[in-house]
């Protein structure tokens, strides 16, 4: 007998998966063959369900709008038209500051600034599991697929932040931690430009970050 979540995932029923997640269904449960729901979703290339499941695994206590998630492949220079989950805001979007601006920063970072495989360094730093990274990597193969993978990882990470978190500061610290100091400095300058003020050592203001160089 199949597990309800696995059956919904296998059929690609996003709404049913959404309802099961909100009811608190066990994400670690396996069917007789030993397959997890995430494995089934990845093998079926259900991108939005894969990201829903990973987000639920990483933020089990967050009530996310899973049923609003939309998957679309990066193909142009406009993140509004091409991003994954392009019509979805996390429930903490307002507390995180400029949501659209933050999403644009992540899109630029993933598609124009990071090199192949560097998205995995971000994922490791943010404690994504091997299974989660493999599930993300299963979709969109090719020379430029790392851009899609990286952007998905960043959005899943962003959805899991708490209202008290400063996303730009955390992103700055992550880039420094993985050795991308040049990109970290770019993020710092962008944050300070958005703040419209002279950098002050160690201060964080709302959704912006002020760090002295």
N, C-alpha and C positions, 0 to 999 in steps of 0.2 A: 504493500500500500504506500502510495506516494505522500510525502509531507505536503500540506497545503501550500506553504510558501514556495516550495520547489515546483509544484504544479503550476502556480500562477506565473512564476518566472519563466518556466519552460514554454508557456503559451504566449509570453510577452504581454501579459495583462498588467499594465502599469498601474492602473487604478486599484486593482485588487491587491497588488503588492503594497501600494500605499496604505490601504486600509489595514492590512495585516501588520505592517510596521507600526502603525499608530496604535494597534491593539497590543503591541509588545511581544509579538511572536519571537521565538528563539531564533537568533541568527546563526548560532553554532550547530544547529541540528543538521544531521546528514541523512540522506536517503540510504537504502540498503546497499547501493553500490559504493557508498562512501563519499559521494559528491555533495559539496556545500551549495547553497543557493547562489552564492557569488560565482562559483565555478560554472554552474548551469547558465547563468546570465551572460558570462563572458563567452562561453562556447556558442551561445545563441546570438552573439553580437547585439544584445539589447543594451546599448550604451547608457541610456538614461537609467535603466534599472541597475546596471553595474554601479553607477555613481550614487544612486539612492542607497544601495546596500552598503557601500563603503562608508558613506556619510553616517548612516545609522549605526554601523559598527564603531565608528570613531566618536560619535556623539550620541550615545544611547538615551540620554535624558533630554535631548533637544526635540521640540515639536517642530519639525521641518515641513515645509509645504511640498512634500514629495510629488504630489500629483501635478504640480505646475512645471516640473522639470522638462526641458526640451533639449534634444540632442541634435546638433547640426555641425557639419564638418567645416573646419577653417578653410576658406578658399579665396577670400578677398582681404583687403586692408581695412575693412570696417568691422570692428568687434561687435557692433550692434546687430549686424546681419549674420555673422558667422559663428559666434561663440556658442559653447555648450551652455545649457541651462540659461539661455539668453532672456527668458522672461521670468526668471526666478530671483527673488531677494530672500536672503536669510531673515529669520525672525528678528535678528539683532542688527539689521542693516542700519537703522536710524542711529543706534548707539555707536556703531562703528564709524560714523562720520560720512564722508562723501563716497557713497557706495559706487556710483557710476565712475567716479574718478579712480577709485581703487581698482575696479574691474579693468579699466583701461590700462592702468599701470601693469597689472598682472598679464594682460594680453600682450602688451609690448614686450615685457620681459620674456614671456614664453615663445613668442613668434619671431622676435628680432634680436634678442640679446643673449639668450642662453644657447650653448652649443649642445649637440647630440649627447645624450646620456647624463647631462647635468641636471635634468629634471629628477633623475633618480636620487641624486645627492640631496636635493630638496626633500624628496619623499622620505628618505632614510632619516634625515634630520627631524622631520615632523612625525616620525614613528609610524609611517605606513608599513604594513606587513608585506612580506614577499608575495603572499597570495593576492593582496590588493593591487600591488604594482603589476603583477602578471596579468590580472584581470583588465587593468587599464591598458596595458601594452598589447593586449590581444586584438583590440580594434585599431583600425587605421594603420596599416603597414606601409612602408615606403621610406624614402630618404628624408622626407619632411614630417613624418608621423610624430617625431619627438615633440614637435610644437604643440600638437593636439594633446599628447599625453601630459606634457608639462602644464598646460593651461587647465586641464581637468584636475590635476593634483592641486594646483593653487586654489581653484574655486572650492574644491572639497575642503581644503584647509581653512579657507576664509569662512565657509559656512559653519565651521565648528568653533570659531572664536567666541568668547564670552563678551557681553556688553562692556566689561571693564577693560578688555584688551585694546591695545593700540596697534592696529594692523601694520601700519607703516614702520613703526618701531620694531615690531617683531620680524617683519620682512628684512629690514636693515640688519638686524642681529643674525638672522639666518644666512644672509648672503656673506656676511663677515665670517661666520662659522664654517662655511664651505669654501672659503678662499676667494670669493668673488668681491674683493674690496672695491674694485672700480665700479661695479654695479651698485654696491652698497652706497658708495659716495654719490652716485647719480640719484639714488632714491632719497638720500638725505637732502640733497640740494632741491629736489622736486618738492619734498615735504616743506622745506623752509620757504620756497617760492610760494607755495599754496598758502602758507601761514601769513605771508605778507609782512614779515617782521625780521629783525636781525637775530641770527641764531644765538641762543643762550644755552650754556652748558647744562646738559642733563634735564632740560625741561620738556614736558609733554603737554600739549594743549589740545584738548578735544580729539579730533581725528587726525591731527597733524603731529609731526615730530620735530623738535628743535634740538639739534646736536651741534656742538662747536667742533669745527674741523681742526 
